[in-house]
Amino acid sequence: MALDARPLVWGAPGAAPDERRLRHLGQALAEVLTGRRPPETLAGRLTDRAYRDLVRAGRMIAASRPPFAGRPHVTEPRDGALEMCVVVHCGERDHVLAARLERRGHQWLCTDFETA
Protein backbone atom coordinates (compact mmCIF):
# COMPACT_ATOMS: atom_id res chain seq x y z
CA MET A 1 0.00 0.00 0.00
CA ALA A 2 1.52 3.30 -1.03
CA LEU A 3 1.56 6.08 1.52
CA ASP A 4 0.00 9.29 0.31
CA ALA A 5 2.92 11.74 0.21
CA ARG A 6 0.77 14.79 0.86
CA PRO A 7 0.80 16.26 4.37
CA LEU A 8 -1.88 15.01 6.74
CA VAL A 9 -4.20 17.98 6.24
CA TRP A 10 -7.69 17.89 7.69
CA GLY A 11 -8.75 21.36 6.67
CA ALA A 12 -10.14 23.90 9.07
CA PRO A 13 -9.42 23.45 12.79
CA GLY A 14 -11.99 21.16 14.33
CA ALA A 15 -12.53 19.15 11.14
CA ALA A 16 -13.00 15.42 11.64
CA PRO A 17 -9.87 13.30 11.13
CA ASP A 18 -9.51 11.39 7.88
CA GLU A 19 -9.63 7.76 9.01
CA ARG A 20 -8.17 6.49 5.73
CA ARG A 21 -5.03 8.60 6.07
CA LEU A 22 -4.58 7.59 9.69
CA ARG A 23 -4.80 3.93 8.71
CA HIS A 24 -2.26 4.51 5.93
CA LEU A 25 0.10 6.08 8.46
CA GLY A 26 -0.41 3.16 10.85
CA GLN A 27 0.22 0.75 7.97
CA ALA A 28 3.42 2.55 6.98
CA LEU A 29 4.71 2.59 10.57
CA ALA A 30 3.95 -1.14 10.86
CA GLU A 31 5.83 -1.82 7.63
CA VAL A 32 8.89 0.04 8.93
CA LEU A 33 8.74 -1.74 12.28
CA THR A 34 8.60 -5.14 10.53
CA GLY A 35 11.52 -4.27 8.25
CA ARG A 36 9.44 -4.16 5.07
CA ARG A 37 9.73 -0.41 4.41
CA PRO A 38 12.69 1.94 4.81
CA PRO A 39 12.14 4.51 7.58
CA GLU A 40 13.13 7.44 5.37
CA THR A 41 9.79 7.08 3.55
CA LEU A 42 8.16 8.49 6.70
CA ALA A 43 10.65 11.28 7.43
CA GLY A 44 8.20 14.03 6.46
CA ARG A 45 5.41 12.54 8.60
CA LEU A 46 7.27 12.48 11.93
CA THR A 47 8.94 15.06 14.12
CA ASP A 48 12.75 14.84 14.14
CA ARG A 49 12.72 13.08 17.52
CA ALA A 50 10.07 10.55 16.48
CA TYR A 51 11.96 9.86 13.26
CA ARG A 52 15.20 9.23 15.19
CA ASP A 53 13.26 6.88 17.49
CA LEU A 54 11.87 5.03 14.47
CA VAL A 55 15.31 4.61 12.91
CA ARG A 56 16.76 3.47 16.25
CA ALA A 57 13.89 1.02 16.81
CA GLY A 58 14.60 -0.80 13.58
CA ARG A 59 12.79 -4.08 13.16
CA MET A 60 10.93 -4.50 16.44
CA ILE A 61 7.89 -6.48 15.26
CA ALA A 62 8.44 -10.07 14.19
CA ALA A 63 6.20 -10.86 11.22
CA SER A 64 5.72 -14.09 9.33
CA ARG A 65 3.66 -12.27 6.70
CA PRO A 66 3.26 -8.66 5.53
CA PRO A 67 1.62 -6.54 8.24
CA PHE A 68 -1.94 -5.32 7.91
CA ALA A 69 -3.04 -2.38 10.06
CA GLY A 70 -6.67 -2.51 11.09
CA ARG A 71 -9.11 0.34 11.58
CA PRO A 72 -7.66 3.13 13.74
CA HIS A 73 -9.24 3.97 17.08
CA VAL A 74 -8.80 7.71 17.60
CA THR A 75 -9.08 10.02 20.60
CA GLU A 76 -8.49 13.75 20.84
CA PRO A 77 -6.95 14.42 24.28
CA ARG A 78 -6.78 18.14 23.53
CA ASP A 79 -7.27 20.50 20.63
CA GLY A 80 -4.49 19.98 18.10
CA ALA A 81 -3.53 16.49 19.29
CA LEU A 82 -4.74 13.05 18.23
CA GLU A 83 -3.87 9.67 19.66
CA MET A 84 -4.60 6.55 17.70
CA CYS A 85 -4.06 2.86 18.03
CA VAL A 86 -4.33 0.12 15.44
CA VAL A 87 -4.11 -3.63 15.67
CA VAL A 88 -1.37 -4.89 13.37
CA HIS A 89 -2.04 -8.37 12.01
CA CYS A 90 1.25 -9.92 10.94
CA GLY A 91 1.19 -13.66 11.40
CA GLU A 92 0.90 -15.81 14.47
CA ARG A 93 0.80 -12.87 16.87
CA ASP A 94 -1.00 -9.56 16.47
CA HIS A 95 0.50 -6.35 17.83
CA VAL A 96 -0.91 -3.01 18.90
CA LEU A 97 0.62 0.16 17.52
CA ALA A 98 -0.12 3.48 19.22
CA ALA A 99 0.82 6.89 17.86
CA ARG A 100 0.37 10.51 18.86
CA LEU A 101 -0.03 13.19 16.23
CA GLU A 102 0.03 16.93 16.76
CA ARG A 103 -1.18 19.63 14.44
CA ARG A 104 1.51 21.97 13.12
CA GLY A 105 -0.45 24.56 11.19
CA HIS A 106 -2.65 22.46 8.89
CA GLN A 107 -0.24 19.51 8.91
CA TRP A 108 -0.31 16.62 11.37
CA LEU A 109 3.02 15.12 12.47
CA CYS A 110 3.58 11.95 14.46
CA THR A 111 5.37 12.98 17.65
CA ASP A 112 5.54 9.59 19.39
CA PHE A 113 4.73 5.93 18.83
CA GLU A 114 4.98 2.63 20.67
CA THR A 115 4.08 -0.98 20.03
CA ALA A 116 3.35 -4.07 22.06
GIQUI-V957213 format. One record per residue. N is the residue number from 1. SS is DSSP state (@ for helix, = for strand, . for the rest). PSI is psi in whole degrees, 0 to 359 (* if undefined). OMEGA is omega in whole degrees, -180 to 180 (NA if undefined). Layout:
n = {N | N}
ss = {SS | SS}
psi = {PSI | PSI}
omega = {OMEGA | OMEGA}
This chain:
n = {1 | 2 | 3 | 4 | 5 | 6 | 7 | 8 | 9 | 10 | 11 | 12 | 13 | 14 | 15 | 16 | 17 | 18 | 19 | 20 | 21 | 22 | 23 | 24 | 25 | 26 | 27 | 28 | 29 | 30 | 31 | 32 | 33 | 34 | 35 | 36 | 37 | 38 | 39 | 40 | 41 | 42 | 43 | 44 | 45 | 46 | 47 | 48 | 49 | 50 | 51 | 52 | 53 | 54 | 55 | 56 | 57 | 58 | 59 | 60 | 61 | 62 | 63 | 64 | 65 | 66 | 67 | 68 | 69 | 70 | 71 | 72 | 73 | 74 | 75 | 76 | 77 | 78 | 79 | 80 | 81 | 82 | 83 | 84 | 85 | 86 | 87 | 88 | 89 | 90 | 91 | 92 | 93 | 94 | 95 | 96 | 97 | 98 | 99 | 100 | 101 | 102 | 103 | 104 | 105 | 106 | 107 | 108 | 109 | 110 | 111 | 112 | 113 | 114 | 115 | 116}
ss = {. | . | . | . | . | . | . | = | = | . | . | . | . | . | . | . | . | . | @ | @ | @ | @ | @ | @ | @ | @ | @ | @ | @ | @ | @ | @ | @ | . | . | . | . | . | @ | @ | @ | @ | @ | @ | @ | = | . | @ | @ | @ | @ | @ | @ | @ | @ | @ | @ | . | . | . | . | . | . | . | . | . | . | = | = | . | . | . | = | = | = | = | = | = | . | . | = | = | = | = | = | = | = | = | = | . | . | . | . | . | = | = | = | = | = | = | = | = | = | = | . | . | = | = | = | = | = | = | = | = | = | .}
psi = {126 | 138 | 130 | 122 | 348 | 152 | 154 | 88 | 126 | 339 | 217 | 149 | 139 | 352 | 148 | 142 | 150 | 103 | 323 | 316 | 323 | 319 | 321 | 320 | 315 | 319 | 314 | 318 | 317 | 320 | 321 | 315 | 348 | 2 | 16 | 0 | 137 | 140 | 333 | 342 | 346 | 4 | 320 | 356 | 350 | 154 | 165 | 317 | 315 | 323 | 316 | 319 | 321 | 316 | 316 | 324 | 322 | 217 | 99 | 358 | 120 | 130 | 128 | 354 | 167 | 140 | 151 | 116 | 128 | 190 | 132 | 143 | 122 | 137 | 158 | 92 | 335 | 166 | 131 | 8 | 137 | 144 | 135 | 155 | 148 | 147 | 130 | 114 | 122 | 32 | 223 | 331 | 130 | 157 | 160 | 134 | 124 | 144 | 149 | 134 | 143 | 143 | 130 | 95 | 238 | 3 | 143 | 129 | 141 | 123 | 341 | 154 | 158 | 159 | 152 | *}
omega = {-180 | 178 | 176 | -174 | -180 | 177 | 177 | -177 | 179 | -175 | -177 | 177 | -179 | 179 | -180 | 178 | 177 | -175 | -179 | 179 | 177 | 178 | 177 | 178 | 177 | 178 | -179 | 177 | 179 | 179 | 177 | -176 | 173 | 178 | -178 | 179 | 177 | -177 | -177 | 177 | 179 | -174 | -178 | -178 | -176 | 171 | -180 | -179 | -180 | 178 | 177 | 178 | 180 | 179 | -179 | -179 | -180 | -178 | -177 | 176 | 176 | -177 | 177 | 176 | 179 | -179 | 174 | 179 | 179 | -179 | 180 | 172 | -169 | 171 | 177 | -176 | 176 | 178 | 179 | 178 | 175 | 171 | -179 | 171 | 177 | 171 | 179 | 178 | -175 | 178 | -176 | -177 | 174 | 179 | 174 | 178 | 178 | 179 | 175 | 177 | 177 | -179 | 173 | -171 | 176 | -179 | 176 | 178 | 175 | -178 | -178 | 177 | 172 | -180 | 177 | NA}
